[in-house]
């Protein structure tokens, strides 16, 4: 598939005079994400974290989304933490994918923690984010937290 070709090209740049940059790595991570190859996406992202190339929100979002699609909440959270340590800007896509990964992993406490960080960062939530956080709470039997989120959603007039 396309992700395999992207990995081949990324590998070829490492063995040539062509220098990889954030765009090269972002493209490879995104290709892996679209091919549901979370392990490869995460591996490429980890090489960025080790300092080979400066990474950005696009790389982080693709890596987190890749983890989310394969229900790998731990890897999604590691990526999110690395992002915060480097002070890479997190947006609604970042939070949505990370919260969804936690929801799929039945990690309601991490989902709520991310939701709280999102609120404090003044990143606007939407129905998708709220629904993922609510679903995580419901799966964890946290009905009070789920109802609090529903109430907050109504109060903030988030469109359904």
Order of alpha helices (4+ residues) and beta strands (2+ residues): alpha-alpha-alpha-alpha-alpha-alpha-alpha-alpha-alpha
